[in-house]
Amino acid sequence: MFRKPVQIIAIDFGSNCVRVLIGEKTKDGTFSIIGHGVSPSNGAISRGLIQDMETARHALRESLNMAQKNTYYIQPKLIALGVNTPRAETYTKEGTLELKNEEITDEHLVKVFKMAQQQISQTDKDLLTSIHSYEWYIDNLNVQQPLGMKANQLKIRAHFTLIPKVVIENLKACTEYELHPGSSVIDFVVYNPIATAMGALTPEEMELGTLLIDIGKTTTNMILFSEHKIIYTSTFDFGTIIISRDISTVFKINFNESHKLISDYGISEDSINKYMKSNSSFDHMPTSSNSNEFATKPISLQTVLDGFNKNVSKDELEGVIFFRAHEMITTLKKEIEKKNLTQSLLRGIVLAGGGARLKNIDILIGKVFNSPVRIAKPYHVIPNIPQFINNPEFTTVAGILRLGFSRYDAIQKGHTFQNKKIIGEMWNTITSPLKSFLSKQKGANTTSIKPH
């Protein structure tokens, strides 16, 4: 019997752009990307939170239209959303279940998963996790999938993320308004650092120890993998916008021109080399004491306010860019040092996000961390990816799509502790109209009997 192909939509609500990928499952069990779209956010999203719903809907609509332009559209089986916020709280919790040399069943998996999950108080937050965030142990030996094995003890080590409900609910509302998913469509929300890792890191990098740094417009994410385990993850409340703000403040120009200057000039290798030669501590912007050290041709500013200098020297501009970029990177390094994780970077650093396009930022990160750095490209982990999206800005949405297919496959293969939640959601969707009708009928019957 003819079966419709399985399509999944992945959406990344970024502060700079909203990105959409449409993936379709192939005959060999993998997936291919059949549509992609990108649209400027225009200030509708900042630090993961929707600021203007109407503008956010428009940006999503434009991205979806572009993604669907050259593809046939069918109702997706799953819609995967990436979420990113500095208010994310991350935890790694364990659950241990004692057995008597029993064969491990899906009921055991559910029970031990809930033991880990129940250690976290959710209150006004949503709890996120994924199958790539679990580690399984039988009798203290690590295994990929314990189902069907015999053991005296089953243990799970799970990575959880708490996200404020208001962040997730508004992203869902924006998506549902544009896509109108049916009751059979599963929605799946993933924490962006994990998604970016799935779209950027090779198996070797996850095994040997790699730090992924994802620099966006308003946030920066870090996630560290070693032995295929999530060792550390966090979201920081800064991104490339702080460089734009500095340029705008110092030279009295608008943000658009600031962004263009940063894109055009980036971080100069001269600034990096001068800093590295001078000292390892740095608390001021590098200045040029010799006119031959930097190019001296002035840069003409187009949007400068009246009464201020319309020309700026190249070394002044690069000094401001370098100072703020260096401050961001040293903040990240101090966090890794504070967590005693420096020795875990055996494979080095992978750089993703729009900030990865900043000229020479990979060199500066390599110097500050004293580690090799490469720029992320999704083709390392997703074969046959279209060339247009094979860049660091699409690693997150590519990872969201990959996780979406993993989620769908897990449901199909009977990972019960995943299924029960999905079945419960589908049952609530099916029965909620009936419950609502019965409630109204009950209310009507109650109010129709009036005391005399």
N, C-alpha and C positions, 0 to 999 in steps of 0.2 A: 504494500500500500504506500502511496506517495506521502512522504512526510515533509512538511514545510521546514525550511532551514531555520536554525536557531540564531536569532539576532540579539545582540546585547548593545546597549547604549551606555557609554561612559562620559561623564561630565566633570570638568574641572572648573570650578568657580574661582578664578584668580583675580587679584586686585587689578592686574593690568589687562587681562583678557579672559573671556570665557571660551574654553576649548571643548570640543565634542568629537568623539570617535564612535563610529558604528562598526561593530565587529560581527562576523558570521562564522559559525562553526564549519570547518571543512570536513571532508570525508575521512581524512586520516586522524580525526579527533582533535586537531589543533584549531586555530582560528586565523582568519585573515581580516585585515582592515579594509572595509569596502566604502567607507565614507569618512571625511574629516571636515571640521569647520572651526573657524576661530573668529571672534568678534571682540572689539575693544569693550572693556567693562564701563568706561566713561564715569568712573567714580562710584559705580553702583555697589561695589564690594570692597571692603577694607578690612584687613586682618581676619578674613574668613566670614565676616558678618555682612549680610545685605544691608546696605545703607538706603537704597531707593528701590523699592520692589518693581515699579513700572520700568525703570531703566534696566534693571537686572533681567526682567522678562524679555525686554527688547533685545538685549545682548544674547541671551540664550536662543531666542527665536532666530536671530541672524545666523548664529553658529549652526543650529539645527537645519536651517534651510540650505546652508552651504554643504553640510554633510550629506543631506538627502538629495542634493541636486542631481547627481549622476548615478544614483542607486535606486533600486526598487525598495519601497518601504513596506514592511509588515510590522504588526504589533510585536515589540520586543518581548523576550521572555524575562528579561531582567534589566533594570536601570540602575547603574552603579554611580554613586555620587562621591566625590572626594570632599573632605572637610578639613579645614585648617584654621587653627586659632591659637594665639598665645595663652589662652585660658585652658588649654588641654592639660589634663592630668594623666600621667602614665604610671602604670603599676605592673609588676610581675608577681603573680601569686601562684602558689602551689596547692594542689589537692592530692591527698593520698588515701587510697582505698585498700584495706587489708583483705586478701583473698585466701583460699585454701587450695592452692594448686588448681584453681578453676580456669576454665576457658573463658576468656574475656569476651563479653557480649556488648551490644550497643547500649544496653541498660547500664552496664558498668561505666561506659564512657560518659554517659549523661550524668551519672551520679558524681563521678570524680570531677567533672567539669563544673558542676554546680557548687561543689565544695570549694573550688578555687574562686568562682564568681561571687559567692556569698560573702567573701571577706571584704568586699568593697561596698561602701555605702553610696547609693546612687543619688538620692534626694532629687534635686532639680536638674540632674545631668543624665545623658544617655551613655550607656556602656557599649563601646565598640570593640570588636575583636575579629579575627579571621583565621582560617585554617593555617595560614603561614605564620601565625603567632603562637602556635602550640608546640610544645616539646613533650614527647611521651617517654615514660620509663617503666620497664617491668623489672622488678627486683633490682632497682637502681641501675639498670642497663638501658641506655638510650636506644629507642627503636623509632622507625618512621610511622608505623601504624600497628597498634597492638591488637586490633580486632582479630579474634580467632586464636590468639596465642594463650598458653597456659602460664600462670604466674601466681606467686604468693602475695604480690603487691603490685598495684597499678598506681602510677603517679603522673600527674600532668603539671607542667610549668607553662602558664599562659600569660601572654602580654595583653593587658587591657588598657583602653583609653577612655577617660571620662570627658565628655564634651557637653557644654551647656545646651540644654534642650532648645533654647531660643535660636541657636545657630543652626541646628539641624532641621528644626521644624520649618523655618523660613526658606531654607534651601529646597526642602521637599515641596513646599507650597509653590515656589517659583517653578519647579520642574513639572509638577502635576498640572499647573495651569497651562503650560505650553504643550505637554505631551498627552494629557488626558489618558493615562494608562488604565487598562481594564483591571478587573478584580484578580485576574490570574497573573498579573505582572508583579514580579518580586522587586521590591526596592532594597538596595544594599548600600550602606554607607561605610566608607573606609577612611582611615586617618591618613592624610596625605604623605607623611614621611615614609610609611610602610609602602604606599602605592608607588612613590618615586623610586624606592629601592627595587621594587618588582619590575619597574620599567628601565632601570639603569644598571643594576649590578649583575655581574656574571656569577655562575655557581662557584667559581674559583675565588672570586672576591668575597662572597658570603662565607666561604669556608675558612679562608686564611686570615681574614680580619681587615675590614675596609670601612672607612668613615665616609658617609655620603653627606655632602653639604648642598642644600637646595636654597639658593638665594632668590627670593621673589621681590616684588615691589614693596610690600609692607611687612612681610615676615621672612624669617630664615629658619629652615628646618635642619636638624642634624639627626642622623640615625647611624648606629654602629652595629655591624654584623660580625660575628665570629663563630666558626663551627656551625654555620647556618642558624645561629640563634641571635635574636635581638638582644644586644647587650645594653644599649642605651638609645633613647630617643627624646627629642624635645623641640619645641617651637619657640623662637625668640621674636620679640616685639620690635624688630627692625628689619629693613630691607633697603633696596637701592634708592627708595624715595628720600632717605635721609641725606644721601649725597646730592640729589637734585635740590633739596631744600637749602643745603649749605651753599651751593652754587648760586641759587636764586637770591639768598640773603646777602652774600658777600658782594655780588656784582649787580644786584638790583635789576634782575631780568625775570621773565616769567618761567613757569615750570617747563613749558614745551621747549623753549630754547635751552634751558638747563639740561633737560634730558638729551637733546641733540648734541650738546657739547660733550656730555659724558660719553655718548655713543661714538662720537667722532674721535675723541682724544684718549679716553680711557686712562689707564695708569701707565705712566712712562717707565720704561726700564731704567732710565737714568735716575729717577726718584728711588726706585727699588734698590739699585746698586749703591747709591749714595747713602741710603739709610743703613743698608747691611754693612757697609764699610765703616760708618761712623760709630754706631753703638747698637746694642740690642734693646735698650730702653728708649722709648720715644714718646715725647709729650708735647711736641710742637710741629707745625707744618714745615717741611723742608723748604729752604729758600736758596736762591741762587746767589752765591757770593762772587761768582765769576760769570760774566756775560757769555762766555764760550761754553759753559756747562750745559745750557739748554738753548734751544732755538729761540731767538729774540724777536722774531717777526710778530707784531701785535695781532691779536684776534679782534675783529670788529664785532661788537655786540649789536643785535638787531632790535631788542625790546627793552633796552635799558631806560630807566626812568629819567626824566628831565633833570639836569643839574648834576648827573653822575657821569663818570668816565665812560666813554663809548668804546674804548679799546682796553684790552687786557693782555698782559704778556702770557705766553704759553706756559712758562714755568709757574706763574701765579695760579693759573687754572689747574695745572696738573698737581700743584701742591695741595690745593683744597681737596681734589678728588682722592689723592693718595692718603691724606690725613684721615679722612672719614672711612675709607675702605680699610685702611690699616687698623683703625679702632674697632671696626666690626670683626675683623678676622682675629685680632688678639683676644677679643671677648669670647669668641668661640674656642680658641685654644685654651684660655684659662679655665673654661668649663670642663674641657676634656682632662686637663691636668688636675682639677679639683676632684674629679671622679676617678682619678688614677687609671685612666684608660689609654694613656699615650703608648704603652707597650703593645696594645692590641691592634695597632695600625700596620700590620705586617705587609699588607698589600697596598697600603697608601690611601689616597683620598680620591673620591669621584665627585665632580662638581656639576650640579644640575641647576635648572631654573633660568629665568631671563637674565639674572645676574651673572651667569656663566659666560655670557656674551661680552661682558665688560673687558676691554682689551687689557691683557696681561694680568688679570686677576688670578689666573691659575698659577702664574709665576710667583706672585706675591704670597699666595697661600702656601705654595711649596716652600718658600723661604721661611715664612713664619713658623710653619709646622715642622720644617726640616723633613719633608716627606714628598714622595712622587705624587703628582696630580694628573688626572686625565679628565677631559670634558665628556660628560655623559652623552650617549647616543642610543636610542632604543633598539637599534638593529642588533646590538650585542646580545639581547635576550629575546627579541621578537623577530622571527625571520620574515623576509619578504615585506618589510614595512615600507610604505611609500616614501620616496625620497624627501618630499615636502615636509614630512613630520619627523624626519630623522635628525632631530636637533634637541639640545638640552631643555628647551621650553616645553616639549611635548612628552618628556619622560614621565611626568606625573600622570597625565591622562592615559598614557599607554599602560602604565602600571595599574591604574584604576580598571581599565578594560581587562587586563590579564587577571586581576583578582576577581572581577565579575564572572569570568568564565570558570575560574577555579571554584567559586561559590556555587555556580550552577551545576558544575560537574559533581561537586560534593553532595549536593542534594539528590542528584540522579543516582549516585552510587550508594545512597543510604547511610550517610553520616547522620545518625539519628539525632544527636544533640544539636545539630544544625536544623534537621528536618522538623523537629517538634515545634521550634519557634516559627518556622515558615508555615507549617500546617496550621498552627494556632492563629497566625495572622490571616491566612486565607479563610479559616473558619469564621473568624470574627467579621471579616469582610462580607462573607456570604450571609451570616446570620444577623448582622447588625440591622439591616432593614426590617427583618421580621421582629427583632427585639423592639425596635423603635415603634413599629405598628402596634404590637401588643401592649407596649407601655402607654401609647396614646389611647388605645381602646380602654385600658384599665382606668386611665385618668378620666376618660369621658364617662365611663360607668359610675365612677366615684362622684364626680361633680354633678351628675344628672339627678342624684337623690338629695333633695334639699330638705332640711328640717323645717317643720311647720311650727 
